[in-house]
Amino acid sequence: MEKILIVSTRQESSTALYEIIKPLGFSGFDYLNSSNEARRKLDYMDYDLIIVNTPLSDEFGLELVMDICETLFCAVLVLVKSDIAEQVQDKLAGTGAFVVGKPINRQLLLQSIPFVLNSKRLITTLKEQNKALKQKVDDTKVIERAKFCLIQYLGFDENKAHRYIQKQAMDMRVSPRVIADNILKTYEI
């Protein structure tokens, strides 16, 4: 079951929103009425979906949305008046937040939430893959520098340097990156 946070100035609005999206299978929701309360709660609580019903009591809410999107991995849905929805969408472009105009079309809201949740999962997966690829590239660079040190200082050819690092990694049961780091500590100042 996914957890949801609704940030809205009026609790009645939050309850009405939850009643609309309840059929989607959320286990329940937390309600907060200001961005300051939301920031404090988000310091120690994780949510799968956060709905920000603008304007809030202490700010419009876009700053909160930008902070959430920058620091947390959760889906964000922003409710704004229809006449400014396009401007808000432009302002939030690149954050991953999804903007829905008010008054709310029940069907659009019910279709938007699974879309937003799936998009956030996809983005999270892509970020993890990107991080793994960056690590692999970094490891390869370090291993190549270590091979160059073996070639330069010990007279190995490239194949022999490669085999040496691989064999040491297998014998010591560590990654080739660890062996490469040790080689660089020995030969680079």
N, C-alpha and C positions, 0 to 999 in steps of 0.2 A: 504494500500500500504506500502511496506517495503522500508526502506531507506538503501542506500548502499554507502559505501566509498571505493574508489579505491586509493591506495597509490602506485604510480609508478613514476619512474624518468622522464619518457616522457609522456606528455599529449596525444600524438597520440596513445600510447599503451592503455591508460585508455579509450579513446573514442572507440577504436576498441573492447576492452573487453566489454564495455557497450553495443555496438551494437550487440555483440554475445548474451548477456544475456537479452537483452531488451524484447524478447518474454516471459520471465518468469513473467512479470508484475510489475517490479520495477517502482516506480514513478519517478525516476531520480537518479542521483548520484552526489556525491561531489568528486572532484579530489584534491589530495595533492601529492607533489613530494618528500617529505622527512619525515623521522620518527619524527623529531622535530615538524614539522607542524602538523603531525597526533596527536602527544601527546597533543599539545596545543588544537587542535580542539576537541579531545575526552574528555577534561576536562569539556566541556559545551554542547556537542552534543552527542546524542545517535544514533546508527546505528544498523540495524538488521543483516547486512552482511558487513564485511570488507575484501576486497581483497588486499593482499600485493604482488606486483609484484617485486620480488627481482632481482638484488640488487638495493638498494635505493641510493640516492645521498650522504647521510651522514652516512650510515651503511648498512650492508647487509640486515637487516630487521628481523632477527630472534629474536633479543632482543625486538623489537617493538611487535612482535607477542606474545612473552611470557608475556610481560607487559599487553597487551590487554586481553589475556586469563585469567590472574591472577586477573584482576581488573574489567572487564566488562562482561556483559551477552550478547554476540553477537556471531554470527557465524563468523569464520575466515577461509579464503581460502588463501593458500600461493602458489604462482607460482614460481617455481625454474627450473633451467636447469635439464633435465631428468637424466643426468649422476650423479647428486648429490641428486636427489629426495629421495632416500632411506635413505641416511645419514641425511638429513634434517628431514624426518619423524621420525627417531630414536631420534633425538635431541628434537623434539617437542612432543614426546610421552607423553601422560598424560595431555596435555594442551587442547585437544579438537580441535586443528587446523587441517585442512585437507590440504594435500599437493598434488598439481597437477604439473606434469612435463611439461616443455616447450621444443619444440614448443607445443602449446596447441591443443589438439584434441577437436574440437567444440562440438561434441556429448558428450564426457566425461565431459566437463565443464558444459554443460546444465544438465547432469544427476547428477553431483556432488553438485551443488548449492542447489537443494531441499533436498538432503540427508543431507548436512551440516546444513541447517536451521532446519530440523526436528530433527536432533540429538541434536542440541543446545536447542531446546524447551524441548525435553525429559530430558536432563541433568538439565535444569532449574527446571522442575517439580520435578525431583528426589531430587534436592537440597532443594527445599521448603518443600517437604515431610519429608526429613531427619531432617531439622530444626524443624519442628512441632513435630516430634517424640522425638527429644532431649529435647524440651521444656516440653513435656508430662512426660518424664522420670524424668526430674529435678523437676517438680511439684510433682510427686509421691514421690520422695525422701524427699522433704520438708514436705509433708503431713504426711508421715510415721514418720519423726522425731517429728513433732508436736503431733501425736498420742502417741508416746513414752513418751513425756513430760507430757501429760495428764494422762497417766497410772502411771508414776513415781511420779508425784507431787500431783495429785488429786485422785489417787486410782481407776481410771476408768479401765474397762476391754477394750479390743480392739474394740469390737462392739460398746460400749457406746462412746468411743473416736471418732470412725468413725461417728456415728450418730450425735454427738455434733458438729463436724466440718461441716458436711453436713447441719445440721439445721441452724447453725449460718450463713453459706454462703447463704442459701435460705432467711433467715430472713433479712439479711443485703443487699441482692441482689449483692453479690460479688462472686468471684470464691473461691473455697475451698483453693486455694493457698494463697489468701490474708489473710484468717482466720488463716491458718497454719503459715504464716509469723508473724502475730500478736501474736500467741501463743508462737512462738519461741523467740520473742522479750521480752515477759513477763518472760519466764522460763529459757532461756539460757543467759549466760553472754557473 
